[in-house]
Every structure is written in C-alpha cells, then in structure tokens.
Amino acid sequence: MITRQRLAAGVCALLAALTAGLAFPAGAVADEEPDGKAAPKVELVLDVSGSMRTRDIDGGSRMAAAKQAFNEVLDATPKEVRLGIRTLGANYPGNDRLTGCKDTELLYPVGPLDRTEAKTAVATLVPTGWTPIGPALQKAAADLKGGDGTRRIVLISDGEDTCQPLDPCEVAREIAAQGIGLTIDTLGLVPDAKTRDQLSCIADATGGTYTSVRHKKELTDRVGQLVDRAADPVVTPVATQGATECGKAPELQSGLYTDREEFGQQRWYRVQVEPGQELRASVSVADDRAVRPDYGVLLRAVTVHGREIVRGEAAGTGRTDMISTGLRYPRPESDDDNASPEMVCLQVTNSFAAAPGVKTTPGLPLELTVDVVDGPDQASDVAAFGLGRGWWLLGVLVVVGFLAGLVWGWLSRWRIAVWRTN
C-alpha cells in the first residue's frame, strides 16, 4: 500500500525533475574545460603618496575611495584574469629623492586571484611618500612579461610624477616601442591640469584611455570596466576619417576605429547590413582639453535616403572626460533569397564647446565600435522578445506552479476520500 509520505516524496521528486529539465535544457551544460587560450594579465598600479590623504572625494580621502574601489573590483574580477597589484610611494616617508624614487613595490603578484589575500594587502596601505610613476611603470611592465594573452596596466594617481628627469610619458613610449602588446590606462583622482596632461600622455602612448575621477562610484565602475576589458579579445584600433555626408563616407567592417571630430561637428560612416543581420555600434568622444561643462554625443543610424532608423544619445555635465552612447539595428529577414544588402549610414554628432582661450584643433578623439552579427532567431532565441533568458525563469515558475496546483488538488481530494471512507 502506498503511504501518504511515500506519495508526497514521489511528487516532490517528480517536480524537481521537471524543474531541472526546464531550467537546464539539452545542450545548456556549462563548459568547465579550459579553452586553451592564454590568460589575460592585469596589474593595478596605485599611487600611495602623501597627497592621497586629501579628503575631497565624496567626503572621504582619496585613499579610502581607492581602497573601496579595489575591494569591489576584486570581488567582480573574472576568474580567467591573472591580476596583480603594485604600489608607488607606499613605504618611504623621508625627503631623500633618490630613495623616494625607488619606492615601488609589488604588493600582490600577478597570478590567479585570492580575493581575501589581495584585499588584506590593500587594507594595510597608508598614504606615505613620493610619486615615482615612471619607475613603477617600468617595474609593472616587467611584472607582466611572458605569455601570449592580453596585458594591461591600470594606473591610478592623484598627482604628477616627482622623479624627473625620468619622464613617465617617455617610459610609456618605450614600453609601446617594445612591441609587447601592453596597454596602459590611467585614472586621475581630482586631477589638476598638469596631472591630467601627464596621465593622458601616458595612456595615449600605448593606445590606452585616460579618465578623470571625482567620485567613488566613477572610480569603481571605471576600474571594473578596464579589468573586464582585459578578458576581451584583443582588437587593434584602425584609424579612419569620417566624411561630412553619407554619400562620401568610408565603408566600415566589424572592428574598432579611431577618428578626430571638431567641436560641434558631424562625421559620417557607412556599414553594410545583410537581411537577418544585426548592426551594433557604439561611439565614445573624449574631451582631451578644457571644455564647457554641458555637452553631449548623438549616434544615429539612417538610410541612404536620410530616414532615421534608430538613435542613441548621452549627455554630460563635466564630471568625466569621456561620453559614450550606442545603438542596435536588427534588420528583418527577407523572403527574397536574392535580397540585396542595406547600406546603413552612421552619423556621429557632438555638442562639446571649448573653454575660453582653448584651441579647437585638432579635433576631439573619437572611438567607434562596429559589430555586424547574425540576428536573433525569432523561433528559437527567447531573447528576441526583449526579456532575454528571464523567459526561462518565468516559464519554469508558471509550469511548476501549475503542476504543483494540480498535484496539491489531487492530494486534497484523495485525503478527503480516505477520511470519508474511515
């Protein structure tokens, strides 16, 4: 005879099996085997000089903001990234320049990340000494040698190098000249004009980016983006020159492109999209000089006849040195097997205005990413509905709730029938 306990256990097992079958359909098993690719490497280089005591970031010190950013970034670092941490100016508090300019230390070696150990090491840092950026970059480049994966240095500093005549910009150029595929990204904490110029020069020398930071969230978000970027495939930017109208614009393939755009100017580019393909594009415009605080960037996809298809736009208020926006255009499938490709025109417009007395030439640095991929399969890709994989969870909840209701109703009727019989 089947007892109530056995019946309930069987029902639970049935529901669990149904839920597992729905939540993990065939072919959705995660691939846990290594893909054989070289691991990307990142070294975070942190300025721990005495000026990091300054309390001008959201009511706290620059050092406190950096520590918070590091802790959050370490928690989110992709498992495939080999990460290290180097300091500059963390140990020598004296006035001897020769000693102070050697004050750079590998706090956490580049390798698989032990989050607890790395956080503990960062927590011990106290703003102390000089700002030997050049020597720290030389050491960081050496830390990242070896292997074929991407290599990236993320330098966070609040001041100029204090160890001239070793110019950190020249150090960056020497690193780039070695041909080791190493990128240096720089972040300036509440920077003055000289600091901004020096950090921008370091980044430009290796094809990296410079970002001015005045808030803790900005610092955390930007460092996290740069660490995540290290895990992406290496893409070499290609210089291009947009046109003043679509008909004369260069035709671009999927890739990363750089250009310069005058203040308030429009630049045009063209991309060919086949039926069933999706065009994804994003643009970033950087203000590499003093500009008025209110500005924006607009990215439009239009037909060759001037009809707008889709647009992306963003506005800034002077808190960051770069503004970005993007768009997506999924071209529908065609019943005509001989349907011709569609030429889509991309228009980039900025509303930057130079501050008084600032030169307007050359134009502002522009970075355009173009990606043309196969569009979503409406019959099989639930993401096409706009909710992405969330449809699986919704489907699981609906089906399990329905089955649970049926089973519970059947059990209730069975119990009532047994009670009446007894």
JOMO-V189964 format. One record per backbone hydrogen bond with DSSP energy under -0.5 kcal/mol. CO is the residue of the C=O (numbers start at 0). NH is the residue of the N-H. If there is no record, write none. Layout:
# JOMO-V189964
{{CO & NH} {CO & NH}}
This chain:
# JOMO-V189964
{{0 & 2} {2 & 6} {3 & 7} {4 & 8} {5 & 9} {6 & 10} {7 & 11} {8 & 12} {9 & 13} {10 & 14} {11 & 15} {12 & 16} {13 & 17} {14 & 18} {15 & 19} {16 & 20} {17 & 21} {18 & 22} {19 & 23} {24 & 27} {29 & 31} {39 & 81} {40 & 151} {41 & 83} {42 & 44} {42 & 153} {43 & 45} {43 & 85} {44 & 155} {45 & 87} {47 & 127} {47 & 128} {48 & 51} {49 & 52} {50 & 53} {51 & 62} {53 & 55} {53 & 61} {55 & 57} {56 & 59} {59 & 56} {60 & 64} {61 & 65} {62 & 66} {63 & 67} {64 & 68} {65 & 69} {66 & 70} {67 & 71} {68 & 72} {69 & 73} {70 & 74} {71 & 75} {72 & 76} {73 & 76} {77 & 80} {80 & 82} {81 & 41} {82 & 110} {83 & 43} {84 & 106} {84 & 107} {85 & 45} {86 & 104} {87 & 47} {88 & 127} {88 & 128} {90 & 92} {94 & 96} {95 & 99} {96 & 100} {98 & 101} {99 & 102} {101 & 103} {102 & 88} {104 & 86} {104 & 106} {107 & 84} {110 & 82} {112 & 114} {113 & 117} {114 & 118} {115 & 119} {116 & 120} {117 & 121} {118 & 122} {119 & 123} {120 & 123} {121 & 124} {128 & 49} {130 & 132} {130 & 161} {131 & 135} {132 & 136} {133 & 137} {134 & 138} {135 & 139} {136 & 140} {137 & 141} {138 & 142} {139 & 143} {141 & 144} {149 & 40} {150 & 182} {151 & 42} {152 & 154} {152 & 184} {153 & 44} {154 & 156} {154 & 186} {155 & 46} {156 & 188} {162 & 165} {164 & 166} {165 & 167} {166 & 170} {167 & 171} {168 & 172} {169 & 173} {170 & 174} {171 & 175} {172 & 176} {173 & 177} {174 & 177} {174 & 179} {175 & 178} {180 & 150} {182 & 152} {182 & 184} {184 & 154} {185 & 210} {186 & 156} {186 & 188} {187 & 189} {187 & 212} {191 & 195} {192 & 196} {193 & 197} {194 & 198} {195 & 199} {196 & 200} {197 & 201} {198 & 202} {199 & 203} {200 & 204} {201 & 205} {202 & 205} {202 & 207} {203 & 206} {208 & 185} {210 & 187} {212 & 189} {214 & 218} {215 & 219} {216 & 220} {217 & 221} {218 & 222} {219 & 223} {220 & 224} {221 & 225} {222 & 226} {223 & 227} {224 & 228} {225 & 229} {226 & 230} {227 & 230} {228 & 231} {234 & 236} {237 & 257} {242 & 267} {244 & 247} {245 & 248} {249 & 251} {249 & 269} {251 & 271} {254 & 369} {255 & 237} {256 & 367} {257 & 239} {258 & 365} {260 & 363} {261 & 264} {264 & 349} {266 & 347} {267 & 242} {267 & 249} {268 & 345} {269 & 251} {270 & 343} {272 & 341} {273 & 276} {275 & 374} {276 & 330} {277 & 279} {277 & 372} {278 & 328} {279 & 370} {280 & 326} {281 & 368} {282 & 324} {283 & 366} {284 & 322} {285 & 287} {289 & 354} {292 & 294} {294 & 315} {295 & 350} {296 & 313} {297 & 348} {298 & 311} {299 & 301} {299 & 346} {300 & 308} {300 & 309} {301 & 344} {302 & 305} {306 & 302} {309 & 300} {311 & 298} {313 & 296} {315 & 294} {320 & 286} {322 & 284} {324 & 282} {326 & 280} {328 & 278} {328 & 330} {330 & 275} {331 & 275} {334 & 336} {335 & 338} {341 & 272} {341 & 343} {343 & 270} {344 & 301} {344 & 346} {345 & 268} {346 & 299} {346 & 348} {347 & 266} {348 & 297} {352 & 291} {354 & 357} {363 & 260} {364 & 285} {365 & 258} {366 & 283} {367 & 256} {368 & 281} {369 & 254} {370 & 279} {370 & 372} {372 & 277} {375 & 377} {376 & 379} {376 & 380} {379 & 381} {380 & 383} {381 & 384} {381 & 386} {382 & 385} {386 & 389} {387 & 390} {388 & 391} {388 & 392} {389 & 393} {390 & 394} {391 & 395} {392 & 396} {393 & 397} {394 & 398} {395 & 399} {396 & 400} {397 & 401} {398 & 402} {399 & 403} {400 & 404} {401 & 405} {402 & 406} {403 & 407} {404 & 408} {405 & 409} {406 & 410} {407 & 411} {408 & 412} {409 & 413} {410 & 414} {411 & 415} {412 & 416} {413 & 417} {414 & 418} {415 & 419} {416 & 420} {417 & 421}}
